[in-house]
Amino acid sequence: MNLDFTEAELHRYARHIILPEIGGTGQAKLRAARVLVVGAGGLGAPLLQYLAAAGVGTIGVIDHDTVSLSNLQRQVIHRTADVGVAKVTSAQRALAEINPEVHVVAHQVRLSPGNALALVADYDVIADGSDNFATRYLLTDACFLAKRTLVAAAILRFEGQLSTYKPHLGAPYPCYRCVFPEPPPPDAVPSCAAAGVLGAMAGTIGTWQATEVVKEILGIGESLAGKLLLYDALDARVERLTVARRADCPLCGTKPAITALDSPMAQASYAEAYCGD
């Protein structure tokens, strides 16, 4: 691993390097890492900013959407001047201003069963900032098949949740399908557009998500794999639940029914997958 740092890098990452848990070796790991962020919206905004500031060497961002005025209440990576601009373009500009030493790859495409596996396989860690169940199941399946760690978060109104999934490493790690076997009925869980979301919630959970991504890259601390973190902002309450791997899981169980993204059960889960905010 290349531990040669420029004078500018030593100054930029000084507060990381003096941490015993990171040091020069850890900072070099961050520089060598490749992270794909799915969605440049509410969760993706703080997540992308802190990954860039931390010095993650290559950051991919996938989003097919453009910036709208209603996004700006929580998607703090974008400016009023970016309304109408592709979100990945706006994010790429913002990250270059934060840290020009980081390589940002913009994927202005709709995530789909046709491109998910190739996109995921090109990165080390995947961070899900989407806002719909179809995309979450698609990423779960693609990450398992590509043997990639997934750090997934979700927010709605005043609540958020966060977990890490790496079932490809075997027991006891569950996948997202172990925790959420089936998507809820249509309209059972409203979108942020329908139910609303506190803007600062995106910052709270997205920043937490960035921390978990960095921990996975460095291999430090206790992973959230096998745990589900729940945050209620109105009650200022945090809960951490233990979640188990299911032997009958169709993806990571003993007799998997999902062995490819075109498996019938898989297709039924994410026929309309897309990157959200």
Secondary structure, DSSP 4 states (H G I P E B T S, - for coil): ------HHHHHHTHHHHTSTTTHHHHHHHHHH-EEEEE-SSTTHHHHHHHHHHHT-SEEEEE---B--GGGGGT-TTS-GGGTTSBHHHHHHHHHHHH-TTSEEEEE-S---TTTHHHHHHTSSEEEE---SHHHHHHHHHHHHHHT-EEEEEEEEBTEEEEEEE-GGG-TT---HHHHS-SPPPTTSS--HHHH-B-HHHHHHHHHHHHHHHHHHHHT-S---BTEEEEEETTTTEEEEEE----TT-TTTSSS-S-SSTTSHHHHHH-TT-----
